[in-house]
Amino acid sequence: MDYSKSGNPKGARSTLRGPDHAQKGAPKSVKPPRETQEELLARMKAAAAEKKAAKKDDKA
C-alpha cells in the first residue's frame, strides 16, 4: 500500500502571500504617548474624589 497517497493533501509550499502582506514603505504604527506617574496619580485622585462626592450625595 502506498501510504504517501493517504490523508489530507499537502498545501502549496511556495505561494506568494499577495500584495498587501508586509508592503515596503507602509506607514509605521504610532503608539499613543504614555501617561506619566504624576498624571496617573492626579487622575486617580480626581476619580476617587468624584466617587466620594457621589457616595455622599446618595446618602443625603
N, C-alpha and C positions, 0 to 999 in steps of 0.2 A: 504494500500500500504506500502511496506517495503522500507523506504527511505534510509536505510543503503546500499542498493544494487545499488543506482543510483549515477551517477557521475563517475569521474575517479577512477581507482583503487589506493589504498594506497600503497606506496612503502615499501620495506622491512625496518624494523626498526633497526635491529642489524647486518648489514652486515659489514664484515671486509673491510677495505679500501685498502688492498693489501700490498705487501712487500715494496713498495717504499715510503709509507707515513710515514714521521717522524721516520726514522730509527735512532736507537741509535748508537752513535759512528760516525756519519757523520761529516765531517769537517765543522767547523763554517765558515760562510762567513766573509771575511775581507773587511772592508771599506777602501777606499783609504785615505791616510793622508790628513788632511785639510790644506789649504793654510793659512799662517799667514797674518796678516794685512799688514806687510811690503812688503811681496812678492806680494800681491794683488796690492798694490799701485804702486810698481815698474812695474808690468806687464801692468797696466792701463796707466801709463805714457809712457811706451815704445810704446804701441798701439796708443796713441794719437800722439806721435812724428812721427810715421810711417804714420799715416793718414795725418798729416800736411805736411810732406815731399811729399807724393804722390799728394796732392792737389796742392802744389807749383810747382811740376813738370808738372802737367797737364796745369797750367796757362801759363808756359813758352814755 
